[in-house]
Amino acid sequence: MLSALSGFKPSVWIYLTFFLLLFLPEWIEFFELWYSGTIYAHGFLVLAASGYLLFQVRDSLASLESRPSKLGFAALFFFCAVMLVAKAADIKTIRLLCLPFLIGSWGWAIWGARFLKLAGIPVGLLIFASPIWDDMSPIFQAITVFVNGLLLDAVGIPADIHELYITIPAGTFFVAGGCSGVRYLMVGLFLAPFYGFLYFPGYRRTIALIGIAALLSMLANWVRVFGIIVIGHVTDMQSSIIEDHEAFGWLTFLVFCLIPLFFIARSLEPRNNNPTPLERMAATIRDSKEQSSGKTTGRRAVIFASFVVFLVPVIFYSQTSLFEDQNEDWSPTLPVAAEDWRGPLRFANIWSPSFVNADISLAGTYVSDQLKRVQLQVEAYRQQAQGKELVYYRNRLFDDEKWSLINQHTVSVPVPNGFGVTQVAESTLLNLNTNQTILVWSWYRVGEFSSPSRVKIKIFGGLRGLSGMSDGSFVALAAECDHQGNQCADARSAFEEFLGDIELTL
């Protein structure tokens, strides 16, 4: 790295090695994501394509003269701040998504917009292998069901569609997340800018090819699902393709997306013998070299931009180490009942959540003078860490083997109240053993901030975590619905009275 600074023209390989070492945990998580899941298995191909494109422009990158960009530095500061908060809050999706933007803004700050012309698309390809696409699955599932309903009606196959279930006379098909077509969409969207970077002048043809790739990818998935349903209808659900359709899916994707996309891309290429886009970019950079920045300014830009990026892991790991044992003495307790209530009563609970590695788990039932019963549940973490987090995918509101979710939405609660909360997540649960319906009001609390939103709690917790304070708690009220006909109005009334009479201090 020191030799690169002295010569002031660090190669792309030194540049990428710098980020590989500096954000090694994120790169490892990328590899684990690609290796462990079928949806993102194409990530290794994306990485190879990104490396290939960077290799193709290696000489042009090495010949770039430093042109520090104020806008590039502004983008660098922004993405560094986002990465720091995401690391403190341990938001994996944002951390991995932020990485290619952080790489691009670092080069932009040092070499200006010409760096983005050369490395923007190669580095940006990583976006199509980042874990942001799962959240789009419900949308594409619904679209797939709708389109297949039209196709089945067109060919005369009777079908009853309810949410994500398609029922035909031979059986029922569930359009799961893997049937949304998101992984085919990612591959198609990745191939379009890859091809355009190599063969298209400018960006208009590339943008058009990206749109075509998106449409063909979705079409291929619709045909795939439709084909499976038709096969099930014809074979009376006896075909092995119904259960194992991985190969069938990729074959459909090849026929209806990849092959047409290749011929369309070829037709969009310029017909004359002009230089390739890579050759044109290299020539432009060679012809427009300017020495106005000077070696001193360039070296300062490299050092300062690198220092800004270097601060992200330094600040994160420093605060983690310095405040590792903070809040070890924090021991919240259940509040004492007010004069109109008795409790907390132990071992009279009607429900319990499922939280992993919580430091504190408190539960107690309170009974009012009017015999209204309310259970208070608190799950708290003194110091959060990997696999020991307040907002965690393994933390569940209920045990799936004992309870079923009827509905869930956010509601406002009367303020002021003794819990300092304004909104809660209201969930109606059905006991699978007794058929008893209960109502649950739940929310998260970090410091003095309370919210039912997992995203808001993650972001606020990340900002607070920079000071070493990573404690947090999950709070819930539960009550039985005595009369299902009134839609749990009795339980809701008991909650409002309880919040007004009891004060909780965490």
C-alpha positions in Angstrom: 0.0 0.0 0.0 2.9 2.4 0.8 4.5 1.8 -2.6 1.2 2.5 -4.3 0.9 5.8 -2.4 4.4 6.9 -3.3 3.7 6.2 -7.0 0.2 7.5 -6.6 -1.2 5.0 -9.1 -2.4 2.1 -7.0 -3.6 -0.8 -9.2 -7.1 -2.1 -9.1 -5.8 -5.2 -7.4 -4.3 -3.3 -4.5 -7.5 -1.2 -4.4 -9.7 -4.3 -4.1 -7.3 -6.0 -1.7 -7.7 -2.9 0.6 -11.4 -3.4 0.7 -11.2 -7.2 1.0 -9.1 -6.8 4.2 -10.9 -3.8 5.6 -14.4 -5.3 5.3 -13.5 -8.9 5.5 -16.5 -9.9 7.7 -18.9 -8.5 5.0 -17.0 -10.4 2.2 -17.2 -13.6 4.3 -21.0 -13.1 4.7 -21.3 -12.6 0.9 -19.5 -16.0 0.3 -21.7 -17.7 3.0 -24.8 -16.2 1.4 -23.8 -17.5 -2.1 -22.7 -20.9 -0.9 -25.5 -21.8 1.5 -28.6 -20.6 -0.4 -30.0 -21.6 -3.8 -31.5 -18.1 -4.5 -28.1 -16.4 -4.4 -25.9 -19.3 -5.7 -25.2 -17.1 -8.9 -23.2 -14.7 -6.6 -20.0 -16.5 -7.5 -20.7 -15.9 -11.2 -21.4 -12.3 -10.5 -18.1 -11.9 -8.6 -16.2 -13.6 -11.4 -17.9 -11.3 -14.0 -17.1 -8.3 -11.9 -13.4 -9.3 -11.7 -13.3 -10.0 -15.4 -14.6 -6.5 -16.3 -12.2 -4.9 -13.9 -9.4 -6.9 -15.5 -10.4 -5.6 -18.9 -10.1 -2.0 -17.8 -7.0 -2.5 -15.6 -4.7 -0.4 -17.8 -7.3 2.5 -18.0 -7.7 2.4 -14.2 -3.9 2.5 -13.7 -3.6 5.5 -16.1 -6.2 7.6 -14.2 -4.9 10.9 -12.8 -6.2 12.0 -9.5 -9.1 14.5 -9.7 -10.6 14.7 -6.2 -14.3 15.2 -6.3 -16.3 17.1 -3.6 -19.4 15.2 -4.7 -17.5 12.0 -4.5 -16.3 12.8 -1.0 -19.9 13.7 0.1 -21.1 10.3 -1.2 -18.2 8.6 0.6 -19.1 10.3 3.9 -22.7 9.3 3.5 -22.0 5.6 2.7 -19.4 5.4 5.5 -22.1 6.7 7.9 -24.6 4.2 6.6 -22.1 1.4 6.9 -21.1 2.4 10.4 -24.7 2.5 11.6 -25.5 -0.8 9.8 -22.5 -2.5 11.5 -23.5 -1.2 14.9 -27.1 -2.3 14.4 -25.9 -5.5 12.7 -28.3 -5.0 9.7 -26.8 -7.6 7.3 -28.8 -6.5 4.3 -27.7 -2.9 4.5 -24.1 -3.8 5.2 -23.7 -6.0 2.2 -25.7 -3.7 -0.1 -23.6 -0.7 1.0 -20.3 -2.4 0.2 -20.3 -1.8 -3.6 -21.5 1.8 -3.1 -18.7 2.3 -0.6 -16.1 1.0 -3.1 -17.5 3.2 -5.9 -17.7 6.4 -3.8 -14.1 5.8 -2.6 -12.8 5.7 -6.1 -15.1 8.6 -7.2 -13.7 10.8 -4.4 -10.1 10.2 -5.5 -10.3 9.9 -9.3 -13.5 11.7 -10.1 -16.3 10.7 -12.4 -14.0 8.9 -14.8 -13.5 6.2 -12.2 -17.2 5.5 -12.2 -17.3 5.2 -16.0 -14.7 2.5 -15.8 -15.5 0.7 -12.5 -19.1 1.7 -11.8 -20.8 -1.2 -13.6 -18.2 -3.9 -12.7 -18.5 -3.0 -9.0 -22.2 -2.4 -9.2 -22.9 -5.9 -10.4 -22.5 -7.0 -6.8 -25.9 -5.4 -6.2 -27.5 -8.3 -8.1 -26.0 -10.7 -5.6 -26.8 -8.8 -2.5 -29.6 -10.0 -0.1 -32.1 -7.4 -0.9 -34.2 -9.3 -3.4 -35.9 -11.6 -0.9 -38.1 -8.7 0.2 -39.4 -8.5 -3.3 -40.6 -12.1 -3.4 -44.2 -11.4 -2.1 -44.8 -8.9 -4.9 -43.6 -11.3 -7.6 -45.4 -14.2 -6.0 -48.7 -12.2 -6.3 -47.9 -11.2 -9.9 -47.1 -14.9 -10.8 -50.4 -16.1 -9.3 -52.4 -13.4 -11.1 -50.8 -14.1 -14.5 -51.2 -17.9 -14.1 -54.8 -17.4 -13.3 -55.2 -15.7 -16.7 -53.3 -18.4 -18.5 -55.3 -21.2 -16.9 -58.5 -19.5 -17.8 -57.3 -19.0 -21.4 -56.5 -22.8 -21.8 -59.7 -23.8 -20.1 -58.3 -25.4 -16.9 -60.6 -24.6 -14.0 -58.7 -23.1 -11.1 -59.7 -21.7 -7.7 -57.2 -19.1 -6.6 -57.0 -18.1 -2.9 -54.1 -15.8 -2.0 -51.0 -17.8 -3.1 -52.8 -21.1 -3.5 -53.9 -22.3 -7.0 -56.3 -25.3 -6.8 -57.2 -27.3 -9.9 -59.2 -30.5 -10.1 -56.0 -32.6 -9.8 -54.6 -30.9 -6.7 -53.4 -27.7 -5.1 -50.2 -25.7 -5.9 -48.6 -23.2 -3.5 -46.6 -20.4 -5.1 -43.8 -20.2 -2.6 -41.0 -17.6 -2.4 -38.9 -19.8 -4.7 -41.6 -19.6 -7.3 -41.6 -15.8 -7.4 -38.9 -15.8 -10.0 -36.7 -13.4 -8.1 -33.5 -15.5 -8.7 -34.2 -15.6 -12.5 -34.8 -11.9 -12.4 -31.4 -11.3 -10.6 -29.6 -13.3 -13.2 -31.3 -11.5 -16.1 -30.6 -8.1 -14.6 -27.0 -9.0 -14.0 -26.3 -10.2 -17.5 -27.8 -7.1 -19.2 -25.3 -4.5 -17.8 -22.5 -7.0 -18.1 -23.1 -7.4 -21.9 -23.8 -3.7 -22.3 -20.5 -2.7 -20.6 -18.6 -4.8 -23.1 -20.3 -4.1 -26.4 -22.7 -1.0 -26.2 -21.6 2.6 -26.6 -23.2 4.8 -24.1 -25.9 3.8 -21.7 -29.2 4.0 -23.6 -28.9 0.5 -25.2 -27.8 -1.0 -21.8 -30.8 0.5 -20.0 -33.1 -0.8 -22.8 -31.5 -4.3 -22.5 -32.0 -4.2 -18.7 -35.7 -3.6 -19.1 -36.0 -6.4 -21.7 -34.1 -8.8 -19.5 -36.5 -8.0 -16.6 -39.5 -8.7 -18.8 -38.1 -11.9 -20.2 -37.0 -13.2 -16.8 -40.5 -12.7 -15.4 -42.0 -14.3 -18.5 -39.8 -17.3 -18.1 -41.0 -17.8 -14.5 -44.6 -17.4 -15.5 -44.2 -20.1 -18.1 -42.3 -22.3 -15.7 -45.1 -22.2 -13.1 -47.8 -22.6 -15.8 -46.0 -25.6 -17.2 -45.8 -27.3 -13.8 -49.5 -26.7 -13.2 -50.3 -28.1 -16.7 -48.1 -31.1 -16.1 -49.9 -31.7 -12.8 -53.3 -31.4 -14.5 -52.3 -33.8 -17.3 -50.6 -36.4 -15.1 -53.1 -36.2 -12.3 -50.2 -34.9 -10.0 -48.1 -38.0 -10.7 -45.2 -36.4 -12.5 -41.9 -36.1 -10.6 -41.5 -32.5 -11.9 -44.2 -31.3 -9.5 -41.9 -32.0 -6.6 -38.5 -31.5 -8.2 -38.6 -28.8 -10.8 -35.2 -27.2 -10.4 -33.8 -28.4 -13.8 -37.2 -27.7 -15.5 -37.0 -24.2 -14.2 -33.6 -23.4 -15.5 -34.4 -25.1 -18.9 -37.4 -22.8 -19.2 -35.3 -19.8 -18.2 -32.8 -20.8 -20.9 -35.4 -21.1 -23.7 -37.6 -18.1 -22.8 -35.0 -15.7 -21.5 -31.4 -16.3 -22.1 -31.6 -17.3 -25.8 -33.9 -14.5 -26.8 -31.9 -12.0 -24.7 -28.7 -13.0 -26.5 -30.2 -12.4 -30.0 -31.8 -9.1 -28.8 -28.5 -7.9 -27.4 -26.7 -8.8 -30.6 -29.3 -6.8 -32.6 -28.7 -3.8 -30.4 -24.9 -3.7 -31.1 -23.6 -1.0 -33.5 -23.3 -2.2 -37.1 -20.2 -0.2 -38.0 -16.6 -1.0 -37.1 -16.1 1.7 -34.5 -13.9 1.0 -31.5 -15.4 -1.0 -28.7 -16.7 0.9 -25.7 -13.7 -0.2 -23.6 -11.3 1.0 -26.3 -13.2 4.3 -26.5 -13.1 4.9 -22.8 -9.4 4.1 -22.6 -8.7 6.5 -25.5 -10.8 9.3 -23.8 -8.8 9.0 -20.6 -5.5 9.0 -22.4 -6.4 12.1 -24.5 -7.8 14.0 -21.5 -5.0 13.6 -19.0 -4.4 16.8 -17.0 -1.7 17.5 -14.5 -3.6 20.2 -12.6 -4.2 18.1 -9.5 -0.5 17.3 -9.0 1.0 14.4 -7.2 0.8 16.1 -3.8 -3.0 16.7 -4.1 -3.5 13.2 -5.5 -1.6 11.6 -2.6 -3.6 13.6 -0.1 -6.8 12.5 -1.7 -5.8 8.8 -1.5 -4.7 9.1 2.1 -7.8 11.2 3.2 -10.3 9.0 1.4 -8.7 5.8 2.7 -8.6 7.2 6.2 -12.3 8.0 6.1 -13.1 4.4 5.1 -10.7 3.0 7.6 -12.5 4.8 10.4 -15.6 2.7 9.9 -14.3 -0.6 11.2 -12.0 1.2 13.7 -14.9 3.1 15.3 -17.1 0.0 15.3 -14.6 -2.4 16.8 -13.3 0.3 19.3 -16.7 1.0 20.7 -17.5 -2.8 20.8 -14.4 -3.5 22.8 -14.6 -0.4 25.1 -18.2 -1.0 26.1 -18.3 -4.8 26.0 -19.2 -5.1 29.7 -21.6 -2.2 29.9 -25.1 -2.7 31.3 -24.1 -5.9 33.0 -25.8 -4.7 36.2 -29.1 -3.7 34.4 -31.8 -5.9 35.9 -35.4 -4.7 35.1 -38.2 -6.0 37.1 -42.0 -6.2 36.7 -43.9 -3.2 38.1 -45.8 -3.4 41.3 -49.6 -3.4 40.8 -51.6 -0.2 41.3 -54.4 0.0 43.9 -57.0 -1.2 41.3 -54.9 -4.2 40.3 -53.3 -7.2 42.0 -50.1 -8.8 40.8 -47.8 -9.7 39.3 -49.1 -13.3 39.7 -46.6 -15.9 38.7 -47.4 -19.1 36.8 -50.8 -17.8 35.5 -49.6 -17.0 32.0 -51.7 -17.7 28.9 -49.0 -17.3 26.3 -45.3 -16.8 25.9 -43.0 -15.6 23.0 -40.0 -17.4 21.7 -36.8 -15.3 22.1 -33.2 -16.6 21.7 -30.6 -16.0 24.3 -32.4 -13.3 26.2 -30.6 -12.1 29.3 -33.9 -11.4 31.2 -37.3 -13.0 30.7 -40.1 -11.7 32.9 -43.8 -12.7 32.9 -46.6 -11.9 35.3 -50.4 -11.6 35.2 -52.3 -8.7 36.7 -56.0 -8.9 37.8 -58.1 -5.8 38.2 -61.0 -5.3 40.6 -63.3 -5.9 37.7 -61.5 -9.3 37.2 -59.8 -8.2 34.0 -56.7 -10.2 33.4 -53.6 -8.9 31.6 -50.3 -10.7 31.2 -47.2 -8.6 31.0 -44.2 -10.1 29.2 -40.6 -8.6 29.0 -37.7 -10.1 27.1 -34.5 -8.1 27.6 -30.9 -8.0 26.4 -28.2 -6.3 28.3 -25.6 -6.4 25.6 -26.5 -7.5 22.1 -24.1 -9.5 19.9 -24.3 -11.8 16.9 -27.0 -14.4 17.5 -28.1 -12.6 20.7 -30.2 -9.8 19.4 -33.4 -8.0 20.1 -34.6 -8.0 16.5 -33.5 -11.4 15.2 -35.1 -13.7 12.6 -35.3 -16.5 15.2 -37.2 -14.4 17.7 -40.8 -15.2 17.3 -44.0 -13.7 18.8 -45.4 -17.2 19.3 -44.6 -20.9 19.0 -45.9 -22.1 15.6 -46.7 -25.5 17.1 -49.1 -24.0 19.7 -50.4 -20.9 18.1 -51.7 -19.6 14.7 -51.7 -15.9 13.7 -55.2 -14.7 12.7 -54.3 -11.1 11.9 -51.8 -8.5 12.8 -51.6 -4.7 12.3 -50.3 -1.5 14.0 -52.7 0.5 16.3 -52.3 3.7 18.3 -52.8 3.6 22.1 -54.0 6.3 24.5 -51.3 8.7 25.6 -49.9 9.6 28.0 -49.5 6.2 29.7 -47.2 4.6 32.2 -45.3 2.6 29.5 -44.3 5.6 27.3 -45.6 4.0 24.1 -47.7 5.5 21.4 -48.1 2.6 18.9 -48.1 -1.1 19.3 -48.4 -4.2 17.0 -51.8 -5.8 17.7 -51.9 -9.5 17.0 -54.8 -11.9 17.3 -53.7 -15.5 18.0 -55.5 -18.8 18.1 -54.5 -21.6 20.5 -54.3 -24.7 18.3 -55.0 -27.0 21.3 -57.9 -25.2 23.0 -59.2 -22.9 20.2 -59.0 -20.0 22.6 -58.4 -16.6 21.0 -56.1 -14.1 22.6 -55.0 -10.5 21.8 -51.4 -9.4 22.1 -50.1 -5.8 22.1 -46.3 -5.8 21.5 -43.5 -3.3 20.9 -39.8 -2.9 21.2 -38.0 -0.5 23.5 -34.4 0.8 23.2 -33.5 3.4 25.7 -36.4 5.8 25.9 -37.5 5.0 22.4 -40.5 2.6 21.9 -41.9 1.4 18.6 -43.4 -1.8 17.1 -41.3 -1.2 13.9 -38.4 -3.6 13.6 -36.7 -1.3 11.1 -37.0 1.8 13.3 -35.7 -0.1 16.3 -32.7 -1.5 14.3 -31.8 2.0 13.0 -32.2 3.7 16.4 -30.4 0.9 18.1 -27.5 1.2 15.7 -27.1 4.9 16.3 -27.3 4.3 20.1 -24.9 1.4 19.8 -22.2 3.7 18.6 -22.0 5.0 22.2 -21.7 1.4 23.5 -25.3 1.2 24.7 -26.8 -1.9 23.0 -29.4 -2.9 25.6 -33.0 -3.4 24.4 -36.2 -5.1 25.4 -39.4 -6.6 23.9 -42.6 -5.7 25.8 -46.0 -7.3 25.3 -49.5 -7.4 26.9 -51.7 -10.5 26.4 -55.3 -11.2 27.3 -58.0 -13.7 26.5 -60.8 -12.6 24.2 -63.9 -13.6 26.2 -66.3 -13.0 23.3 -65.1 -13.5 19.8 -68.1 -11.7 18.4 -66.9 -8.3 19.8 -63.5 -8.7 18.1 -61.6 -8.8 21.4 -62.9 -5.4 22.5 -62.8 -6.6 26.1 -59.1 -7.4 25.9 -58.4 -4.1 24.2 -60.2 -2.2 26.9 -58.3 -4.1 29.6 -55.0 -3.1 27.9 -55.9 0.6 27.8 -56.9 0.6 31.5 -53.7 -1.3 32.4 -51.4 1.1 30.5 -53.1 4.0 32.3 -52.8 2.6 35.8 -49.4 0.8 35.7 -46.0 2.4 35.2 -43.1 0.3 33.7 -39.5 1.4 34.1 -36.8 -0.4 32.2 
